[in-house]
Amino acid sequence: MDICKVIIQNVIFPGMEKMKGNQIRKKLVQLQKTEKWTFKTHQYYQVQSLKKLLFHCIHHVPAYQPFISYQNEIEENPLQALEKFPILTKKDFKKDPEKYRTMGVKSEDCIANMTGGSTGEPMHFDIDRETVEWYEAARWQGLGWNGIEIGDRSIMLWNSPIELQHFHLKKYQWKERFLKNRLMIPASDLNPKKMVEYVQLINRYHPVYLYGYASSLFQFAQLMEQHSIQFNFTLKAVVSTSENLYDFQRRTMEKVFQCPIVNEYGARDGGIIAYQCPKGSMHLTMQNGVYEVVDLKQKKRVKYGEKGSLLVTDLHNYVMPRLRYELGDMVSIQKEECSCGINTPILASLDGRLTDTFIAKDGSLINGEYFNQLIRVKKGIQQFQFIQHTPQEITLKIVKGMAFSKEELEDVIFRIKERMGEKNIHIEYVDQILPSASGKVRYAIREYDLES
C-alpha cells in the first residue's frame, strides 16, 4: 500500500477542500460524468460558457469594450460572433497586458503565471484559482483514462527553469514528495555516468508513471538502451508533455519502457488542450476552451481536417481573458467518432510551433518534422539542430556520432537544397544541442517572419 497516496486522497485533498475551497476533485467528477455526452451536447454547453465570457469581456475588459456593439450577435450566435474579435498574438498581448485585466481585479489577488520562453522572452499573465482547478481536473481526467489516479507515485523528468530554480530547496522537495507523491530528476543533468544512479532511484521508488518533456524522456530511454539498463517493475504509462512527441521517439520509448506512451497537449498559456485516450486519439477539452484553426495567410477559420494555426479562448479565466489567443502551434482538428466513447473533437495532427514551419522552393509549407525524418536515419549524426536565420542563411548544428562521415552530411545538405532551393548552409560541429530558455530541445527553428 502506498501510504502517501492514501494520505493525499483522504487527508490532504479533503483538507484543501474544507480550508481553501479547492474543487479540483469536484470538477474532475463533472468532467468524467459528461465525457460521454454527444458532440452536440458538449457544444451546447461550450457555447453557453462562451456567451457568458464574451458578455463579460465587452462590459468589463478594457481591450474588448470597443466591441460592445457585438451584443446582439453574441446573444444569437456566440461562435460566429467570436470570429469577429481580433486574433490576439503574444506580441500584441505583451504591448499592454493590463488592458486585458478585468476592471477592479488586482494583480495581488490573482495567480501569476508565465510561459517557459521557448520562442523568446517569457510571457507573464495572471489566472485565477478557478482556472487552475479546471486545468488540473482536465489533466487528471486524461491521466485517469490511462489508469492513473490522484496521488499515484510519479517521477518527473523536467527541464523547465521555472521549476528547477526551486529544485534544491528543501521546502520544494518536501512539497513535491509528500503533497504530490512525486520525485524530480533534472533532465538537464542526464548523462551516462548518472544513469545507473537514476534507474536505481526509480527502481526503489516504484512510480506508477513517468512524466516529462518528450525530448527528456526520449534521451532517458536512449541512455537506458545504450547501457542495457532496465526497470525491475512495470509502469502503467509514460506521459509526454510540452513538446511534439515524434514517432521515432515514441517507438524508442515503447521499446525501452515497455508500457503505453501517453501524449498530453497543453501550455502554460493555454491549459490542458487535449489528452490521448487508450485508443490513441487526442481528445480536446471542450469544457475548458474554444479551439479554432485558422490559415496562416488570411487568418480565416479552416475546415475540419485542414491544418493551420491554433487559437485558444480559455472559458474560465475571467481575471485576464484572452480571446482567440494565438498559441503558436500548427494543428488540425477532426470531428470524428473514437471507439473509446468520448465524443469531443480530436486533435488529428500537431505539427509543432509556427516558428518550426518553413517555406519550400515551390512555395509550399515544410514542417520541421521533415528535417527529423531526413537526418535521424543518418547513423553518423547523433544530434542536430536546423536554424534558418533568414530566407537564405541556415545554420546546421551537428553532434557527430561514432560512424560520422562527410558523405552522409553532403547527402543531408543536398536534400535540404533540393527541397528548399539554393541556400547558404553553415555547418557547426558542437558537443551537444543545448535546450532553449524553457528547457526544451528544439530541432528546427525559423528566426524570421514568413511574410519577409
Helices and strands as residue ranges (DSSP letters): H 3-7, I 8-12, H 13-19, H 24-34, H 39-60, G 65-70, H 71-76, H 78-82, H 90-95, G 97-100, G 107-109, E 111-114, E 124-127, H 129-145, E 154-158, H 161-164, H 170-174, I 175-179, E 182-186, G 187-189, G 192-194, H 195-205, E 209-213, H 214-226, E 237-241, H 247-257, E 261-267, E 271-276, E 282-284, E 289-294, E 308-314, E 325-334, E 346-353, G 354-356, E 357-359, E 365-367, H 369-376, E 381-388, E 393-400, H 406-420, E 424-429, E 444-446
